[in-house]
Amino acid sequence: MSSSIEREQQYYMQVSRRLPVVLVRGEGVRVWDEDGKAYLDLVAGIATSILGHGHPKLVEAIREQAGRLVHVSNLYYSQPQIELARLLVENSCCQRVFFGNSGAEANEGAIKVARKWGRVKRGGAYEVITVEDSFHGRTLATLAATGQAKFHKPFEPMPAGFVNVPFNDIAAVKAATNERTAAVLIEVVQGESGVHPARVDYVQALRRWCDEQGLLFMLDEVQTGMGRTGKFFGYEHFGVEPDVIAMAKGLAGGVPIGAVLVTDKANVFDYGDHGSTFGGNPLACAAGVATMKVLRAEGLVENSAVVGRYFLGKLEELQARQPAIAEVRGLGLMLALDTKEERANDIVLAALRRGLILNATGPRTVRMVPPLVLSKSDVDEAVAIIEAAIAEVSQS
């Protein structure tokens, strides 16, 4: 066993079932372990390192900002923060931004917006309708919003104020709406449950229902934002515009950051309603500005769409010749395959031995959320390894 793994087991809280590899450096779509072995990375820090590893523009921005000013808090104005806020507003349907440090904080911020909205616009309404198999974060409030009971059990009782209904079921949302309802919160593609897209008619019906009832329509775009789905935001596939957006993951190319975006309609916060010591600090925002600029300059949103379609096609071809695969699905560079038997973890480990990093989100589901710089030749390499891994597992 690696000495690094032994030390981790001695000193770190054992809350993660890590893969048996210690990663020490990366470049583009590849990472290397402490023994010098290379891996093609199709997880990208869980949909986060969207520019790949060590992108020179991102490295330059971080190095330059670190030498100038790392942190000042939100008691003062910060040029990188203002610039990143401008870029997000200009590339979204929203008009205001607040920065935090993670996706959980972004969703916490959205929940607070909904609570304030309900207080001032709906006579004290406070409930948020969410959906089954969703995932919104690891804080108590975002866990309560998450529609997966397995995350609730160790920490019950959950905070009140969340009503969970089936996904892609507009009738269930309507039935759950009452005088206590302030907002609806969904992901347009559920990531942690294994890449399950919402139906277009469902999302459009939700938008109409929220308008009719005076509710906020809120989207968790933590995983689907920043070009992941082949559009800058996932909502662009559905012909709607939300009132509130939660962002994080790829926003700063791997540097921790989260953001809540609101339209003027949902801009209900007053001075003192929300805050963050580290949120939107100069270092994270400089990284975010660089990431946004690289996305546009290098056409990575478009690449996500083109290579994502190619990848999905190759997975469909693999499914046709590999009976162990039950289903494949995806949108942009957000893809998954389901196995007929509970062998996802075995496939991930078999692929890892062959130099490919995948992610099991359940006993039957393998997820792929690679850097947006992925090429078609990378896809060919990855699919060949996945096929070999499935063949090995099927024979065992």
C-alpha positions in Angstrom: 0.0 0.0 0.0 1.2 3.5 -0.8 2.5 5.5 2.2 0.3 8.3 1.1 -2.8 6.1 1.4 -1.6 4.8 4.8 -1.3 8.3 6.1 -4.7 9.3 4.7 -6.3 6.3 6.6 -4.5 7.4 9.7 -5.3 11.1 9.7 -8.3 11.8 7.4 -12.0 11.3 8.3 -13.0 8.2 6.4 -15.9 9.6 4.5 -14.8 8.8 1.0 -14.3 5.5 -0.7 -11.3 6.6 -2.8 -9.9 4.7 -5.8 -6.5 3.2 -4.9 -4.4 5.8 -6.7 -2.5 8.9 -5.6 -2.6 11.6 -8.3 0.2 14.0 -8.4 0.1 16.0 -11.6 -2.0 16.6 -14.7 -1.9 18.0 -18.2 -4.8 18.3 -20.6 -7.1 15.3 -20.3 -4.5 13.2 -18.5 -3.2 12.8 -14.9 -0.3 10.9 -13.5 0.0 9.0 -10.2 3.0 9.0 -7.8 4.5 6.0 -9.7 4.4 7.8 -13.0 1.5 5.9 -14.5 -0.7 8.0 -16.8 -4.5 8.0 -16.9 -7.1 9.4 -19.3 -9.4 11.4 -17.0 -13.1 11.1 -17.7 -14.1 12.5 -14.4 -12.3 15.9 -14.3 -12.6 16.4 -10.6 -16.3 15.5 -10.8 -17.2 17.8 -13.8 -15.0 20.5 -12.5 -11.7 20.7 -14.4 -13.4 21.8 -17.6 -10.3 23.2 -19.2 -8.4 20.0 -18.5 -5.4 20.0 -16.1 -2.7 22.7 -16.1 -4.2 24.9 -18.8 -1.6 27.6 -19.4 -4.1 30.5 -19.4 -5.6 29.3 -16.1 -2.2 28.7 -14.5 -1.0 32.1 -15.6 -4.1 33.9 -14.2 -3.8 32.1 -10.8 -0.1 32.7 -10.6 -0.4 36.4 -11.5 -3.3 37.0 -9.1 -1.6 35.1 -6.2 1.3 37.4 -6.6 -0.9 40.4 -6.5 -3.7 39.7 -4.0 -5.2 36.4 -2.8 -7.9 37.5 -0.4 -9.5 40.7 1.0 -13.0 39.7 2.1 -16.2 41.2 0.9 -15.8 44.3 3.0 -14.1 45.8 0.0 -14.5 46.0 -3.8 -12.5 43.5 -5.8 -11.9 43.9 -9.6 -11.8 40.2 -10.4 -15.1 39.6 -8.6 -16.8 42.5 -10.5 -15.4 41.2 -13.8 -16.6 37.6 -13.3 -20.0 38.9 -12.2 -20.2 40.9 -15.4 -19.3 37.9 -17.6 -21.9 35.7 -15.9 -24.6 38.3 -16.3 -23.8 38.8 -20.0 -23.9 35.1 -20.6 -27.1 34.3 -18.7 -30.7 35.4 -18.3 -29.9 36.9 -14.9 -28.9 40.4 -13.7 -27.3 39.9 -10.3 -24.6 37.5 -8.9 -23.4 36.4 -5.4 -20.3 34.3 -5.0 -19.7 31.5 -2.5 -17.3 28.7 -2.3 -19.1 25.5 -3.5 -22.2 24.1 -5.1 -23.7 23.4 -1.7 -23.3 27.1 -0.8 -24.8 28.1 -4.1 -27.9 26.0 -3.5 -28.0 27.3 0.1 -28.1 30.8 -1.3 -30.8 29.9 -3.7 -32.9 28.4 -0.9 -32.4 31.6 1.1 -33.6 33.6 -1.9 -36.7 31.4 -2.0 -37.3 31.9 1.7 -37.0 35.6 1.4 -39.2 35.6 -1.7 -41.9 33.7 0.1 -41.7 36.1 3.0 -42.1 39.3 1.0 -44.1 38.0 -2.0 -46.2 35.1 -0.8 -47.3 35.9 2.7 -44.6 33.9 4.5 -44.4 30.9 2.2 -41.2 28.9 2.8 -41.4 25.5 1.2 -39.3 24.5 -1.8 -40.5 21.7 -4.1 -37.7 19.4 -5.2 -37.6 16.0 -7.0 -36.7 12.4 -6.5 -33.1 11.4 -7.3 -31.9 15.0 -7.2 -28.7 16.1 -5.5 -28.1 19.6 -4.2 -25.3 19.4 -1.7 -24.0 18.2 1.6 -25.1 20.9 4.1 -28.1 20.1 6.1 -30.5 22.3 4.1 -29.2 21.1 0.7 -29.3 17.5 1.9 -33.0 18.0 2.9 -33.6 19.4 -0.6 -31.9 16.4 -2.1 -34.3 13.7 -3.2 -32.3 10.6 -2.1 -33.2 9.1 1.3 -29.8 7.4 1.7 -28.2 10.8 2.3 -30.8 11.8 4.9 -30.7 8.8 7.2 -27.5 9.5 9.2 -28.6 13.1 9.9 -32.3 12.9 10.6 -34.4 14.8 11.4 -33.9 16.8 8.3 -34.7 20.6 8.3 -38.2 21.4 7.4 -39.3 23.3 4.3 -38.8 20.8 1.4 -41.3 18.7 -0.4 -40.0 16.0 -2.7 -42.0 14.7 -5.7 -41.2 12.4 -8.6 -39.0 13.7 -11.4 -40.5 14.6 -14.8 -44.0 14.6 -13.3 -45.7 18.0 -13.6 -48.9 16.7 -12.0 -47.0 15.9 -8.8 -45.6 19.4 -8.6 -49.1 20.9 -9.0 -50.5 18.6 -6.4 -47.7 19.5 -3.9 -48.1 23.3 -4.5 -50.0 25.1 -1.7 -49.9 28.4 0.2 -46.6 27.4 1.9 -44.8 26.9 -1.5 -42.2 29.5 -2.4 -40.2 27.9 -5.2 -39.5 24.8 -7.3 -35.8 23.6 -7.6 -34.7 21.1 -10.1 -31.6 20.0 -12.2 -32.3 19.9 -15.9 -30.0 16.9 -16.0 -29.6 15.0 -12.8 -25.9 14.3 -12.4 -25.3 12.4 -9.2 -28.1 9.9 -9.9 -26.5 9.0 -13.2 -27.1 11.6 -15.9 -30.9 11.7 -16.3 -32.2 14.6 -18.4 -35.5 16.2 -17.8 -38.1 16.2 -20.5 -38.5 19.4 -22.5 -42.3 19.5 -22.0 -41.8 19.0 -18.2 -39.4 21.9 -17.8 -41.6 24.2 -19.9 -44.6 23.2 -17.9 -42.8 23.9 -14.7 -41.9 27.4 -15.9 -45.5 28.1 -16.8 -46.8 26.7 -13.5 -44.4 28.9 -11.5 -45.5 31.9 -13.4 -49.2 31.1 -12.8 -48.7 30.5 -9.1 -46.2 33.3 -8.4 -43.4 30.8 -7.5 -39.7 31.1 -8.2 -38.4 28.7 -10.8 -34.9 27.7 -9.6 -32.3 25.6 -11.4 -29.3 23.8 -9.9 -26.8 24.2 -12.7 -23.8 23.2 -10.6 -23.0 20.3 -12.9 -24.7 21.4 -16.1 -23.4 24.9 -16.3 -20.2 26.2 -18.0 -20.7 24.3 -21.3 -21.0 20.8 -19.8 -24.1 19.9 -21.9 -23.1 21.6 -25.1 -24.7 24.9 -24.2 -23.3 27.4 -21.8 -26.2 26.6 -19.4 -28.3 23.5 -19.4 -31.6 25.5 -19.5 -30.8 26.6 -23.0 -31.8 23.2 -24.3 -35.3 23.6 -22.9 -36.5 26.9 -24.2 -37.0 28.5 -20.8 -35.3 31.0 -18.5 -35.2 30.4 -14.7 -35.5 33.1 -12.0 -32.5 31.7 -10.0 -29.4 29.7 -11.0 -27.0 27.9 -8.7 -23.5 27.4 -10.2 -20.1 26.0 -9.1 -17.9 23.1 -10.3 -16.4 24.2 -13.6 -16.8 28.0 -12.9 -13.2 28.5 -12.0 -11.6 25.5 -13.7 -10.9 23.7 -10.5 -10.5 26.5 -8.0 -13.3 26.4 -5.4 -16.1 28.8 -6.1 -19.9 28.9 -6.2 -22.4 31.4 -7.5 -26.1 32.3 -7.1 -27.5 34.2 -10.1 -30.9 35.9 -9.9 -33.0 37.9 -12.2 -34.2 41.3 -11.2 -37.5 39.7 -10.3 -35.8 37.4 -7.8 -33.4 40.0 -6.4 -34.9 40.2 -3.0 -31.8 40.3 -0.7 -31.1 43.4 1.3 -27.9 44.5 3.1 -27.0 41.8 5.6 -29.2 39.1 4.3 -26.3 37.0 3.0 -22.5 36.9 3.1 -19.3 34.9 2.8 -15.8 35.5 4.1 -14.0 33.7 1.3 -16.8 33.8 -1.3 -15.7 35.5 -4.6 -12.2 36.2 -3.4 -9.7 37.7 -5.9 -7.9 34.4 -6.5 -11.0 32.3 -7.3 -12.6 35.1 -9.4 -9.4 35.6 -11.4 -9.5 31.9 -12.1 -13.1 32.2 -13.1 -12.5 35.1 -15.5 -9.7 33.1 -17.1 -11.9 30.0 -17.4 -14.8 32.0 -19.0 -12.5 33.6 -21.5 -10.8 30.3 -22.5 -14.3 28.6 -22.9 -15.2 31.3 -25.5 -11.7 31.7 -27.2 -11.2 27.9 -27.7 -14.8 27.1 -28.6 -15.1 24.6 -25.8 -18.9 24.8 -25.4 -19.2 23.9 -29.1 -16.6 21.1 -28.6 -18.6 19.7 -25.7 -21.6 19.4 -28.1 -19.7 17.9 -31.0 -17.5 15.5 -29.1 -20.4 14.7 -26.7 -22.5 13.6 -29.7 -19.6 11.5 -31.0 -19.0 9.9 -27.6 -22.7 9.0 -27.2 -22.7 7.5 -30.6 -19.7 5.4 -29.7 -21.3 4.2 -26.5 -24.5 3.3 -28.4 -22.3 1.2 -30.8 -20.7 -0.4 -27.8 -24.1 -1.2 -26.3 -25.1 -2.9 -29.5 -22.2 -5.3 -29.3 -21.9 -5.6 -25.5 -24.9 -7.4 -23.9 -23.8 -6.3 -20.4 -24.9 -2.8 -21.1 -28.5 -2.0 -20.4 -28.6 1.7 -21.4 -26.5 4.6 -22.5 -27.5 8.3 -22.3 -26.0 11.8 -22.3 -26.1 15.4 -23.2 -22.9 17.1 -24.3 -20.0 15.8 -22.3 -22.2 14.5 -19.5 -22.7 10.8 -20.2 -23.5 7.5 -18.4 -24.0 3.9 -19.1 -26.1 1.4 -17.0 -25.1 -2.3 -16.7 -27.6 -5.1 -16.4 -25.9 -6.4 -13.3 -24.4 -4.5 -10.3 -20.9 -4.3 -11.7 -20.3 -0.6 -12.1 -17.6 -0.5 -9.4 -15.9 -3.5 -10.9 -15.8 -1.8 -14.3 -14.4 1.4 -12.8 -11.6 -0.5 -11.2 -10.9 -2.6 -14.3 -10.7 0.6 -16.4 -8.4 2.2 -13.8 -5.9 -0.6 -14.1 -5.9 0.1 -17.9 -5.3 3.8 -17.4 -8.8 5.2 -17.6 -10.6 7.2 -14.8 -14.4 6.6 -14.6 -17.0 7.2 -11.9 -19.6 4.9 -10.5 -22.7 6.8 -9.2 -24.5 3.6 -8.3 -24.2 -0.2 -8.4 -25.2 -0.2 -12.1 -24.2 3.2 -13.3 -20.9 4.5 -14.7 -20.7 8.2 -15.3 -18.3 10.2 -17.6 -17.9 14.0 -17.1 -14.5 14.7 -18.8 -12.7 18.0 -19.4 -14.4 19.9 -22.2 -11.1 19.8 -24.2 -11.7 16.1 -24.8 -11.1 15.0 -28.5 -12.6 12.3 -30.7 -9.4 10.4 -30.5 -9.6 10.5 -26.7 -13.1 9.1 -27.0 -11.9 6.3 -29.2 -9.2 5.4 -26.7 -11.7 5.6 -23.8 -14.4 3.4 -25.4 -11.8 0.8 -26.3 -10.8 0.6 -22.6 -14.4 0.6 -21.4 -15.1 -2.3 -23.7 -12.1 -4.2 -22.4 -13.0 -3.5 -18.8 -16.6 -4.7 -19.3 -15.3 -7.8 -21.1 -13.0 -8.6 -18.1 -15.7 -8.0 -15.6 -18.3 -10.1 -17.5 -15.9 -13.1 -17.5 -15.2 -12.9 -13.8 
